[in-house]
């Protein structure tokens, strides 16, 4: 499992949020910013978002979608969906370990 995570590369919080947003369907940057704020309470600056979009596109985890509009929408790729699934599984393991350890400590 550790080897597979290394192959995927290091995740950032922003990358995770973008992949979660795009797992619901294609979106342009402005719509992603709104969606991410709505589901996570995280406010992203456009520069932060577009830097993450560039890195995710370079990894092949997202791709632009042809559009007649000025705004460029993106969608998650099958590789991005697999990477997201693995990252979410890792986060679930971390959450279980943290919850167990917190419960073991006296207040």
TORDREN-614221 format. One record per residue: x, y, z of N, C-alpha, C in turn; residue number from 1. Coordinates in steps of 0.02 Angstrom, whole numbers. Example, Ala and Ser with C-alpha at 12.3 -4.5 7.8 and 13.67 -1.06 7.14 Angstrom:
residues 2
<site n_x="660" n_y="-284" n_z="390" ca_x="615" ca_y="-225" ca_z="390" c_x="660" c_y="-165" c_z="390" n="1"/>
<site n_x="642" n_y="-112" n_z="354" ca_x="684" ca_y="-53" ca_z="357" c_x="645" c_y="2" c_z="394" n="2"/>
end
This chain:
residues 107
<site n_x="41" n_y="-60" n_z="0" ca_x="0" ca_y="0" ca_z="0" c_x="43" c_y="63" c_z="0" n="1"/>
<site n_x="97" n_y="64" n_z="41" ca_x="139" ca_y="123" ca_z="44" c_x="171" c_y="135" c_z="-24" n="2"/>
<site n_x="191" n_y="82" n_z="-59" ca_x="222" ca_y="90" ca_z="-124" c_x="173" c_y="123" c_z="-173" n="3"/>
<site n_x="110" n_y="102" n_z="-173" ca_x="60" ca_y="130" ca_z="-218" c_x="50" c_y="204" c_z="-203" n="4"/>
<site n_x="48" n_y="223" n_z="-139" ca_x="41" ca_y="293" ca_z="-120" c_x="100" c_y="333" c_z="-146" n="5"/>
<site n_x="160" n_y="307" n_z="-142" ca_x="218" ca_y="341" ca_z="-167" c_x="213" c_y="351" c_z="-243" n="6"/>
<site n_x="188" n_y="301" n_z="-278" ca_x="180" ca_y="306" ca_z="-350" c_x="132" c_y="362" c_z="-368" n="7"/>
<site n_x="81" n_y="371" n_z="-328" ca_x="31" ca_y="423" ca_z="-342" c_x="59" c_y="492" c_z="-329" n="8"/>
<site n_x="110" n_y="497" n_z="-288" ca_x="137" ca_y="563" ca_z="-271" c_x="101" c_y="591" c_z="-211" n="9"/>
<site n_x="128" n_y="646" n_z="-187" ca_x="101" ca_y="677" ca_z="-127" c_x="38" c_y="716" c_z="-143" n="10"/>
<site n_x="-13" n_y="708" n_z="-103" ca_x="-74" ca_y="747" ca_z="-110" c_x="-68" c_y="812" c_z="-72" n="11"/>
<site n_x="-103" n_y="862" n_z="-95" ca_x="-110" ca_y="923" ca_z="-56" c_x="-184" c_y="929" c_z="-39" n="12"/>
<site n_x="-198" n_y="968" n_z="11" ca_x="-268" ca_y="978" ca_z="30" c_x="-308" c_y="1007" c_z="-29" n="13"/>
<site n_x="-278" n_y="1054" n_z="-65" ca_x="-314" ca_y="1085" ca_z="-121" c_x="-328" c_y="1033" c_z="-175" n="14"/>
<site n_x="-279" n_y="991" n_z="-191" ca_x="-289" ca_y="940" ca_z="-241" c_x="-346" c_y="893" c_z="-222" n="15"/>
<site n_x="-348" n_y="874" n_z="-159" ca_x="-401" ca_y="831" ca_z="-135" c_x="-469" c_y="865" c_z="-143" n="16"/>
<site n_x="-473" n_y="928" n_z="-124" ca_x="-536" ca_y="965" ca_z="-130" c_x="-558" c_y="971" c_z="-203" n="17"/>
<site n_x="-511" n_y="984" n_z="-248" ca_x="-528" ca_y="990" ca_z="-319" c_x="-554" c_y="923" c_z="-346" n="18"/>
<site n_x="-520" n_y="869" n_z="-329" ca_x="-542" ca_y="803" ca_z="-354" c_x="-611" c_y="786" c_z="-327" n="19"/>
<site n_x="-623" n_y="801" n_z="-264" ca_x="-690" ca_y="789" ca_z="-235" c_x="-742" c_y="829" c_z="-272" n="20"/>
<site n_x="-728" n_y="892" n_z="-286" ca_x="-775" ca_y="935" ca_z="-322" c_x="-789" c_y="907" c_z="-391" n="21"/>
<site n_x="-736" n_y="888" n_z="-427" ca_x="-745" ca_y="863" ca_z="-496" c_x="-775" c_y="793" c_z="-499" n="22"/>
<site n_x="-772" n_y="755" n_z="-444" ca_x="-802" ca_y="688" ca_z="-443" c_x="-877" c_y="693" c_z="-452" n="23"/>
<site n_x="-906" n_y="751" n_z="-437" ca_x="-978" ca_y="761" ca_z="-445" c_x="-996" c_y="778" c_z="-517" n="24"/>
<site n_x="-948" n_y="803" n_z="-555" ca_x="-960" ca_y="822" ca_z="-625" c_x="-914" c_y="879" c_z="-645" n="25"/>
<site n_x="-910" n_y="892" n_z="-710" ca_x="-865" ca_y="943" ca_z="-735" c_x="-885" c_y="1013" c_z="-709" n="26"/>
<site n_x="-833" n_y="1054" n_z="-698" ca_x="-844" ca_y="1122" ca_z="-674" c_x="-788" c_y="1167" c_z="-698" n="27"/>
<site n_x="-802" n_y="1231" n_z="-703" ca_x="-749" ca_y="1281" ca_z="-715" c_x="-724" c_y="1306" c_z="-647" n="28"/>
<site n_x="-670" n_y="1343" n_z="-648" ca_x="-637" ca_y="1364" ca_z="-587" c_x="-681" c_y="1401" c_z="-538" n="29"/>
<site n_x="-718" n_y="1450" n_z="-562" ca_x="-761" ca_y="1490" ca_z="-517" c_x="-813" c_y="1445" c_z="-483" n="30"/>
<site n_x="-841" n_y="1400" n_z="-520" ca_x="-891" ca_y="1354" ca_z="-491" c_x="-859" c_y="1306" c_z="-441" n="31"/>
<site n_x="-797" n_y="1284" n_z="-455" ca_x="-762" ca_y="1241" ca_z="-408" c_x="-750" c_y="1278" c_z="-342" n="32"/>
<site n_x="-729" n_y="1341" n_z="-347" ca_x="-716" ca_y="1380" ca_z="-286" c_x="-779" c_y="1382" c_z="-243" n="33"/>
<site n_x="-836" n_y="1395" n_z="-274" ca_x="-900" ca_y="1397" ca_z="-237" c_x="-918" c_y="1330" c_z="-208" n="34"/>
<site n_x="-910" n_y="1277" n_z="-248" ca_x="-927" ca_y="1210" ca_z="-225" c_x="-883" c_y="1189" c_z="-167" n="35"/>
<site n_x="-818" n_y="1201" n_z="-172" ca_x="-771" ca_y="1182" ca_z="-120" c_x="-787" c_y="1220" c_z="-55" n="36"/>
<site n_x="-803" n_y="1283" n_z="-62" ca_x="-821" ca_y="1321" ca_z="-1" c_x="-885" c_y="1293" c_z="30" n="37"/>
<site n_x="-933" n_y="1275" n_z="-12" ca_x="-996" ca_y="1248" ca_z="13" c_x="-987" c_y="1182" c_z="50" n="38"/>
<site n_x="-950" n_y="1134" n_z="20" ca_x="-946" ca_y="1068" ca_z="53" c_x="-891" c_y="1062" c_z="105" n="39"/>
<site n_x="-842" n_y="1108" n_z="104" ca_x="-787" ca_y="1100" ca_z="152" c_x="-777" c_y="1160" c_z="198" n="40"/>
<site n_x="-807" n_y="1217" n_z="180" ca_x="-796" ca_y="1277" ca_z="219" c_x="-729" c_y="1310" c_z="205" n="41"/>
<site n_x="-694" n_y="1287" n_z="153" ca_x="-628" ca_y="1313" ca_z="135" c_x="-635" c_y="1364" c_z="79" n="42"/>
<site n_x="-608" n_y="1424" n_z="90" ca_x="-608" ca_y="1476" ca_z="39" c_x="-542" c_y="1473" c_z="2" n="43"/>
<site n_x="-544" n_y="1463" n_z="-63" ca_x="-483" ca_y="1461" ca_z="-103" c_x="-476" c_y="1525" c_z="-143" n="44"/>
<site n_x="-415" n_y="1549" n_z="-147" ca_x="-400" ca_y="1605" ca_z="-192" c_x="-393" c_y="1577" c_z="-262" n="45"/>
<site n_x="-410" n_y="1615" n_z="-313" ca_x="-404" ca_y="1590" ca_z="-382" c_x="-333" c_y="1565" c_z="-398" n="46"/>
<site n_x="-282" n_y="1599" n_z="-376" ca_x="-213" ca_y="1578" ca_z="-391" c_x="-197" c_y="1509" c_z="-361" n="47"/>
<site n_x="-222" n_y="1497" n_z="-301" ca_x="-213" ca_y="1432" ca_z="-269" c_x="-248" c_y="1378" c_z="-309" n="48"/>
<site n_x="-310" n_y="1391" n_z="-328" ca_x="-348" ca_y="1342" ca_z="-367" c_x="-314" c_y="1328" c_z="-433" n="49"/>
<site n_x="-295" n_y="1379" n_z="-470" ca_x="-268" ca_y="1368" ca_z="-537" c_x="-199" c_y="1335" c_z="-535" n="50"/>
<site n_x="-161" n_y="1347" n_z="-481" ca_x="-98" ca_y="1310" ca_z="-473" c_x="-111" c_y="1235" c_z="-463" n="51"/>
<site n_x="-162" n_y="1219" n_z="-423" ca_x="-180" ca_y="1149" ca_z="-411" c_x="-207" c_y="1118" c_z="-476" n="52"/>
<site n_x="-247" n_y="1155" n_z="-513" ca_x="-274" ca_y="1128" ca_z="-577" c_x="-216" c_y="1111" c_z="-624" n="53"/>
<site n_x="-166" n_y="1154" n_z="-627" ca_x="-109" ca_y="1141" ca_z="-671" c_x="-73" c_y="1076" c_z="-650" n="54"/>
<site n_x="-60" n_y="1069" n_z="-585" ca_x="-25" ca_y="1009" ca_z="-561" c_x="-67" c_y="946" c_z="-572" n="55"/>
<site n_x="-132" n_y="949" n_z="-560" ca_x="-175" ca_y="891" ca_z="-571" c_x="-179" c_y="873" c_z="-645" n="56"/>
<site n_x="-181" n_y="923" n_z="-687" ca_x="-181" ca_y="909" ca_z="-760" c_x="-116" c_y="877" c_z="-781" n="57"/>
<site n_x="-59" n_y="901" n_z="-755" ca_x="6" ca_y="871" ca_z="-772" c_x="9" c_y="798" c_z="-751" n="58"/>
<site n_x="-22" n_y="780" n_z="-696" ca_x="-24" ca_y="710" ca_z="-673" c_x="-73" c_y="668" c_z="-712" n="59"/>
<site n_x="-116" n_y="700" n_z="-751" ca_x="-166" ca_y="663" ca_z="-789" c_x="-228" c_y="647" c_z="-748" n="60"/>
<site n_x="-237" n_y="680" n_z="-691" ca_x="-294" ca_y="665" ca_z="-647" c_x="-355" c_y="706" c_z="-664" n="61"/>
<site n_x="-346" n_y="761" n_z="-700" ca_x="-402" ca_y="800" ca_z="-726" c_x="-385" c_y="819" c_z="-798" n="62"/>
<site n_x="-436" n_y="841" n_z="-835" ca_x="-425" ca_y="863" ca_z="-903" c_x="-475" c_y="918" c_z="-921" n="63"/>
<site n_x="-454" n_y="965" n_z="-964" ca_x="-500" ca_y="1017" ca_z="-985" c_x="-553" c_y="987" c_z="-1031" n="64"/>
<site n_x="-611" n_y="1018" n_z="-1032" ca_x="-666" ca_y="998" ca_z="-1074" c_x="-678" c_y="1053" c_z="-1125" n="65"/>
<site n_x="-687" n_y="1035" n_z="-1188" ca_x="-701" ca_y="1086" ca_z="-1239" c_x="-765" c_y="1123" c_z="-1221" n="66"/>
<site n_x="-763" n_y="1189" n_z="-1230" ca_x="-820" ca_y="1231" ca_z="-1213" c_x="-822" c_y="1292" c_z="-1258" n="67"/>
<site n_x="-881" n_y="1313" n_z="-1275" ca_x="-889" ca_y="1374" ca_z="-1315" c_x="-886" c_y="1436" c_z="-1271" n="68"/>
<site n_x="-892" n_y="1426" n_z="-1205" ca_x="-890" ca_y="1481" ca_z="-1158" c_x="-819" c_y="1505" c_z="-1146" n="69"/>
<site n_x="-813" n_y="1564" n_z="-1115" ca_x="-748" ca_y="1591" ca_z="-1099" c_x="-714" c_y="1550" c_z="-1044" n="70"/>
<site n_x="-753" n_y="1527" n_z="-996" ca_x="-726" ca_y="1488" ca_z="-941" c_x="-711" c_y="1417" c_z="-964" n="71"/>
<site n_x="-654" n_y="1390" n_z="-939" ca_x="-633" ca_y="1324" ca_z="-960" c_x="-652" c_y="1272" c_z="-907" n="72"/>
<site n_x="-699" n_y="1227" n_z="-922" ca_x="-717" ca_y="1175" ca_z="-873" c_x="-666" c_y="1118" c_z="-873" n="73"/>
<site n_x="-664" n_y="1083" n_z="-817" ca_x="-621" ca_y="1024" ca_z="-809" c_x="-664" c_y="966" c_z="-787" n="74"/>
<site n_x="-637" n_y="906" n_z="-798" ca_x="-669" ca_y="846" ca_z="-772" c_x="-614" c_y="800" c_z="-744" n="75"/>
<site n_x="-635" n_y="757" n_z="-699" ca_x="-589" ca_y="709" ca_z="-669" c_x="-580" c_y="652" c_z="-719" n="76"/>
<site n_x="-520" n_y="624" n_z="-723" ca_x="-507" ca_y="567" ca_z="-766" c_x="-514" c_y="503" c_z="-727" n="77"/>
<site n_x="-515" n_y="445" n_z="-760" ca_x="-517" ca_y="382" ca_z="-723" c_x="-457" c_y="376" c_z="-675" n="78"/>
<site n_x="-399" n_y="399" n_z="-696" ca_x="-341" ca_y="397" ca_z="-651" c_x="-350" c_y="443" c_z="-591" n="79"/>
<site n_x="-381" n_y="500" n_z="-602" ca_x="-396" ca_y="546" ca_z="-547" c_x="-447" c_y="517" c_z="-498" n="80"/>
<site n_x="-496" n_y="483" n_z="-525" ca_x="-547" ca_y="450" ca_z="-483" c_x="-515" c_y="395" c_z="-441" n="81"/>
<site n_x="-469" n_y="357" n_z="-470" ca_x="-434" ca_y="304" ca_z="-433" c_x="-390" c_y="334" c_z="-378" n="82"/>
<site n_x="-354" n_y="388" n_z="-395" ca_x="-311" ca_y="421" ca_z="-346" c_x="-353" c_y="450" c_z="-289" n="83"/>
<site n_x="-410" n_y="479" n_z="-305" ca_x="-455" ca_y="506" ca_z="-254" c_x="-479" c_y="449" c_z="-208" n="84"/>
<site n_x="-499" n_y="394" n_z="-238" ca_x="-523" ca_y="337" ca_z="-198" c_x="-469" c_y="313" c_z="-149" n="85"/>
<site n_x="-407" n_y="309" n_z="-173" ca_x="-353" ca_y="287" ca_z="-129" c_x="-340" c_y="337" c_z="-74" n="86"/>
<site n_x="-341" n_y="401" n_z="-90" ca_x="-330" ca_y="453" ca_z="-39" c_x="-385" c_y="453" c_z="13" n="87"/>
<site n_x="-447" n_y="444" n_z="-8" ca_x="-502" ca_y="442" ca_z="39" c_x="-497" c_y="380" c_z="85" n="88"/>
<site n_x="-475" n_y="324" n_z="58" ca_x="-464" ca_y="264" ca_z="99" c_x="-410" c_y="278" c_z="152" n="89"/>
<site n_x="-357" n_y="312" n_z="132" ca_x="-304" ca_y="329" ca_z="179" c_x="-331" c_y="375" c_z="234" n="90"/>
<site n_x="-371" n_y="425" n_z="214" ca_x="-399" ca_y="470" ca_z="264" c_x="-446" c_y="434" c_z="312" n="91"/>
<site n_x="-483" n_y="384" n_z="287" ca_x="-527" ca_y="345" ca_z="332" c_x="-485" c_y="307" c_z="383" n="92"/>
<site n_x="-428" n_y="278" n_z="361" ca_x="-384" ca_y="242" ca_z="408" c_x="-357" c_y="290" c_z="461" n="93"/>
<site n_x="-337" n_y="349" n_z="439" ca_x="-310" ca_y="400" ca_z="485" c_x="-364" c_y="421" c_z="535" n="94"/>
<site n_x="-425" n_y="431" n_z="511" ca_x="-479" ca_y="451" ca_z="555" c_x="-494" c_y="397" c_z="607" n="95"/>
<site n_x="-495" n_y="334" n_z="585" ca_x="-508" ca_y="279" ca_z="633" c_x="-454" c_y="276" c_z="686" n="96"/>
<site n_x="-391" n_y="281" n_z="666" ca_x="-335" ca_y="279" ca_z="714" c_x="-340" c_y="338" c_z="761" n="97"/>
<site n_x="-353" n_y="397" n_z="735" ca_x="-358" ca_y="456" ca_z="778" c_x="-415" c_y="451" c_z="827" n="98"/>
<site n_x="-473" n_y="429" n_z="803" ca_x="-531" ca_y="421" ca_z="848" c_x="-517" c_y="371" c_z="902" n="99"/>
<site n_x="-486" n_y="315" n_z="884" ca_x="-470" ca_y="264" ca_z="934" c_x="-421" c_y="291" c_z="985" n="100"/>
<site n_x="-370" n_y="325" n_z="963" ca_x="-320" ca_y="351" ca_z="1009" c_x="-347" c_y="406" c_z="1054" n="101"/>
<site n_x="-391" n_y="448" n_z="1028" ca_x="-421" ca_y="500" ca_z="1069" c_x="-464" c_y="468" c_z="1123" n="102"/>
<site n_x="-501" n_y="415" n_z="1106" ca_x="-544" ca_y="381" ca_z="1154" c_x="-503" c_y="347" c_z="1209" n="103"/>
<site n_x="-441" n_y="329" n_z="1196" ca_x="-399" ca_y="296" ca_z="1246" c_x="-369" c_y="344" c_z="1297" n="104"/>
<site n_x="-366" n_y="407" n_z="1280" ca_x="-335" ca_y="458" ca_z="1324" c_x="-387" c_y="486" c_z="1373" n="105"/>
<site n_x="-368" n_y="489" n_z="1437" ca_x="-413" ca_y="522" ca_z="1484" c_x="-416" c_y="597" c_z="1471" n="106"/>
<site n_x="-474" n_y="625" n_z="1483" ca_x="-484" ca_y="697" ca_z="1471" c_x="-446" c_y="741" c_z="1520" n="107"/>
end
